[in-house]
Amino acid sequence: MADSNNARRTMELELGDTDELRSAKERLKKARQRGGSNLILKVTSHRFAAWEDSFAQHFFQELSSTPQLQQLDMEIRMHSISSSLVAATIQNSRNTLRSLKLCRNTFVGEVGGLCQALHRHPSLETACLRENCFKENETMPHQREKLVAVVDALTTCSMLQSLELKTVSNQNKSLTKRGAKIHGISVSRLCSMPNLSHVSLQIKPSSLVQSICHQLCGNISVTQLDVDVSVFKHDKMMLAVEAVAMLVRANRPGLESLAIGVTCEGGLSPIIQALHTNDSLKTLKVAMNGIRHFSFGMLPQQTTDAISTMLQHNYVLEQIQASNSNDEATVDTWSDPSIPFYLKLNRAGRGRLLRGASSREDWIGCCKEDWIDTIIANREDTSVVFYFLSKNPLLLSSDDVGSSTDNTGTEELQVLARPFKRPRLLASLD
């Protein structure tokens, strides 16, 4: 009932084309009246010619008087907008605004007000800054120190859970050359945010990516990391990859998902090697741009072999997704059938039973009922059942080895066999 009431109080207002913008103010008033406590606003005005300074000022003045604003997604490609207008909107919704996404906007004027509005924002949970340009005025170039100030303000938001920073544009060459590199961000403060669980980076320089990865080794809250290092030249890209691999090797508890973008066949090698000993990462997503044969949905054979070898030792990784940077090609089938098989075993619980086991003695420490429960849960897949039974064939033994009086039953076999309820397992497999 609460969810349905919340849905009725929520209204999405998306402004895109010229016709919508002409009646934007009236539509905003109606949205406020009907939306109740939750108003989601999306401005994606990248294809219209009616945006004028006077209209923008009146529209954002109306928006600023909307204290129940919960989400603001703004993308205004063709025209600039005053930073102070957006700042007033954020300031007046400090108790309700949860999501702020500013993409491909050109902000003019001082950003002090914007930084003040973001500083220690009490409700903001998601922030995305993607390819924004900050200028003193229309004719001045991008000033990256203003972007740094905005990012630093976001690092003071204690409730922030997801942060996306993208300063590199593949289309906007002037932004890439002049404004992509950002220095001076408080990396230690960013990486020590208490509730931050998702970090997504496409930034320059490479040294900043490396510094963030080093700092994240001591972070216990981040569970998902997305890093696009394909924006660097080969040498700097490999330095960034090595930093990400170091984070994987650190085996920090909690990091469960890694997405990385590379541009060469050897770009994944450090990551794959680091995964040999990692027991926390469950999902690996790879965007491969410019890789030979990848357009046919195939990974390089050397990479495939390395992944297969790694999965013989990694019992936790459950999913590997590979695509090119534009998601035009995706690996749907693996040339090596062992890869999907090992991933399936890991999803079935191989890590729970065999993690760290180098010999049968190590398996004694597992809860014996886990073996039976895992096999029963996967009884429809004979390949999984056969694998686990081959690892512990005593599960099907009809003799009570624990009560054996001869010398053939070692203490190890007694410990293994005693707790198992063989009738339950056999009945489930009949």
N, C-alpha and C positions, 0 to 999 in steps of 0.2 A: 504494500500500500504506500509506503514511504517513497519507494522508487517511482511509482506512478504519479504521485503528487509532485515529486521533484521534476519529472518529465514535463508535466503540465506547466510548471513555472519556468521552464527553460525554453528560450526561443533563439534560434539562430538567424542572424541577419547578415547576409553576404552581399557585399556591394562590388559589382564588377564593371558592367557596361554603362554607357552614357545614360540610358533611360533610367536605370536604377539610381544613379547618382543624382539625377534631377529631383527625385522625390526622396532622397536619402534622409533628410531631416524629418519629414513627416513619417517615414517608415520607422525611423529610430524612436520617435515618440510613441508610436503604436507598439513597437517592440517592448518599450519600457512598461507600457500599461499592461500588456498581455504577458510579458515575461516574468513578472513577479520578482523573485530574488535572484534568478539566474539569467544572465544575458550573454550570449556568445556572439561576438562580432568578428567578421572576417572581411577585410578590405583587400581585394585582389584587383586593384584598378590599374592594370598595366596596358590596357588597350583603348583608352578613351582620351578625348581631347578637351573635356569640359572641366577638368580640375583646375581651379584658379585659387589664388591665395585667399581671396575673400571667402570663397566657398569652403575651403579647408578650415579657415578660422572659425566660421559659423558652425560647421559640422562638428569640429572637435570641442567647441564650447558646449554644444548640446551634449556631446558624448561625455564630457567631463562632469556633467551634472547627473550622470548615471552611476550611482554608488554601488549598484549591484553587479557591475561588470565582472565577469568571471574568466573570460578568455578573450584575448586580443591577438588576432593573426593579421598582420598588416604587410602588404606588398604593393608598393606604388613605384613602378619602374620608370615611368615617363616624366615624372615631375618631382621636384624636391619638396620637403616639408620641414617646418620649423621644429626643432627638438623640443622647444618649450611647450608646444601643443600636446605632444605625446606625453611629456613629463606631467602635465596637469591631469591628464586622463589617468595615468598610473597612480599619481598621488591621491586622487579622490577615490580610488578603489583599493586602497591598501589592505582593507580587511576582507576582500572577496576575490581579488584577481589571483588566479591560480596558474594560468598559462599565458606566456608572452612570447610571441613569435614575430620577429622583425626580419623580413627577408627582402633583399634587393631594394632597400630604400636608400634615398639620399637625404640625409639630415643636414640642415644648415643652422648655423648659430652656435652659441655656447651649449655645452652639454652638462653644465653644472647642475641645472635643475633636474635633468634626467637622472643623473647620478644620485642626487639627493632623494628623488622619488624611489629609486631602486634600493638605496642603502638600508640594510636591515629590514627589507620588506617582510612583513610577518606571515603572508599567506602564499607567496609565489612558490610553486612546486616545479614548474617546467619553464625553461628559458632557452630560446633559440635565436642566435645572432648569425645570420647567413648572408654574406656578400653585401653588407651595408657599407655605405660611404658617408663619412662625416667631414663636412666642410665648414669653413668660416663663413663663406658666402658662395654664390653660384659660380663665380669665376675661379675660385681657389681650388687647388688640388686636395685630394683626400688627406686628412690628418690622422695618422694612425694612433697618435697619443690620446686622441679623444676616444677611440675604440678601446684602448687599454683602460681608460678611466671608467668606461661603462662596464667592462668585464670585471674590474676590481670591485665595483659597486655590487655586482651580482654575487661575488664571493662572500659577501657579508650576509646573504640571505640564508638563515639557518634552516628553513624548511625546504630549500631547493633540492629536488631529487634528480632532475635531468637537466644537463647543460650541453648544448650543441654550439660549437664555435666553428664557423667556416668563413675564412677570409680570402680564400683563393677561388677565383672564377675562371673557368675554362673558356668562357665566352668574352668576358670583359677584360681585354688584354691590359688596358690602362690600370685597372684595379690590381691585376696580378703583378704588374711590374712595379707600380709605385706604392701600393698600399697593402700588399698581402703580408709583408713581414711585420710582426708585432713583437716588440720588446717591452720589458718592464712589468709584465703581468706578475702578480704575487702568486707564484707557483705553489709555494708552501701553504698559503691560505686556501687556494683552490683545492689542493689535494687533501686538505684536512677538514673539509666541510662535513659536518656530522651525518647528514641524511642523504648526501649525494650518492646515487646508485648507478647512474648512467652518464657516461662522458663520451661525447662524439667530437672528433677533432679533424679538421682539414685546414691546417694552419702552417705558416712559415714563421721563422726559419726552422730547419731540422733540429737545431740545438734546443729549441723550446719544446718540441715533441719529446726529445730525449730527457730533458729535465723533468717533464711531467711524468713520464714513465718511471723514472728513478724515484720520484716522490711517492708515486702510487704503490710502490713496493711496501710501504708502511701503512697503507690505507686499508681499513677493514670494512668499509661501507660500499665501495664501488663493486657492483656485480656484473656490469656490462660496459665494455670499452670498444668504441669504434674509432679506428684511426686510418685515414687515407694518406699513405706515404707516396702514392703514385705522382704527386705533384712535384717531387724532387728529382733532380738528376741522379744518375745511378749511384754515385759514391755516397751522396748525402742520404739517398733513400735507404741504402744498406745500413748506414749508421742508425737511422731511425728504426729499421727493422730489428737490428741487434738490440736496441733499447726495449722494444716490445717483447722480444724473445727473453731478455733478462727478466722482465716482469713475469713472464710465463714460468721461467725456471725458478723464480722465487717462490712459486707454489703458494701464493698468498691465499688464505682461506676466503671464500666468498666470490672470487672472480669466476663466473660461470659462463660468460659469453664474450667472445672476441670476434670483431669484424675488422678486416684489414684489406687495404687496396694496394696492389703492387703492379709493376709494369714489366717485370722480367721473369724468366723461368726460374732463376735461382733466388728470387726474392722471398720465397716461402721456406727455403731450407733452414734458416735459423729457427723459425717458428716450429717447424715439424720436429727438429731435433730437440727443442726445449720441451715439447709435449711428451717425450719419452718418459719423463719423470714427473709430469704434472698430474695431480689427482683432484683438481677442482674444476677445470674447464669442461663444460658439457657441450657447448656449441661453438663451432668455428665457421665463420663466414668469410669468404675470400672473393674480392672483386679483382679480376685480372684483365688489365687493359693492354692490348697490343701483343698478347701471347700467341705465338704461332700455333695453329691448329685449333685454338680455343673456339673459334667461330663455329666449328663443327661439333661443339659440345664435348671436346676431349681435352683432358689435361695432358701436359707433357709426360712421357713415359717415366722419366727420371723422378718427377714429382709424385706420380702414382705409386711407384715402387717405394719411395720414401714414406708415403702415408701408410702403405700396407705394413711395412716393417715397424713403424711407430705404433700402430694399433695392436701389434702383438704384445706390446708392453704397457699400453695405456688402456686401463679398464674402465675409464670414466667418460671419455668423450663419446657422446651419443649422436651427434649430428654434424655433418660437414656439408656446407653449401658453397658452391663455386659458380660464379657468373662473371660476365664482363662488366665493366663499369656502368654500362647503360642498361644492364639486365636484358640485353638482346639475345644472349646465349647463356644457357645454364646446363651444367652437367647433370643429365637425368640418369645416365647409366655409367657405371664404372667399368673400365676395361679389365680391372682386377676384381673378381667376385669376392675376394676375401675382405675387401673394404666394407661393403654393405653388410657382410656377415658379422664382422667384428663389431660394427656399430650397433647391429641388432642385439648382439650378445650383451653389449654394455647397457643398452636400454632395458634388457631383461634382468639385469642385476649382477652381471659378472663382477663388477667392482666390489659389490657388497660381499661376495663370497670369496673372491680370490685376490683382492687388492693387497699388494705387497707380498703375495705368497710366492716364494721361490721353491718351495718343496711342500710335500704333504704335511710335514710337521706344522707349517705355518697355518694350514687350514683348520687345525684342531681348535684354534682360538675362535673360529666363527661359531655363531649360533647354529647348532646342527639342524634345527627346524627350518632355518632359512633355506637350506638346500631343498628340502621337500616343498616348501611353500613356493619357491621360485620355479621349480619344475612343474608343479601343478598349475601355476599361473600361466605357463607357456606351453601347456600340453598339446595345444593345437599345432605347434610348430615342431615337427619332428627333428629338424636340424638343431634347434636349441636344446631340446630334451636330450638328444644323443650327445651333444657336447658336454653338458653338465654331468650326465651319467658316466661319460668316459673319464671325467676328472675325478669322480668319486663313485666307482662301481659298487662299493659296499652298500649303497642305498638299496640295491635290489637283492642283497644277500638274504637267503632264507634261514641261515644259521644264526643263532644268537652267539656271536663271537665273544661277547662279554662274559658268557657263562661257560665258555669252553675250558676244558681241563687239560687239553694237550698243549704242547709248546708251540703250535703253529700260530696261535692267536697272540700277537704281540700286544703290548700295552697300548700302542698307538691305535691298532685296529679295535681294541676293546673300547677305547674312548670314542672313536668314530661311530661305532655301531650301536652302542648302548642307547643313546637318546632317540634314535630314529624310530618312527612309527611306520614300519614297512607296509603293513596292510593298507594304510591310507594312501601311500604312494602308489602301490600296485593297483589298488582299486581305481585310482584316478587315471591310470594309464591303460586300463583294460578297454 
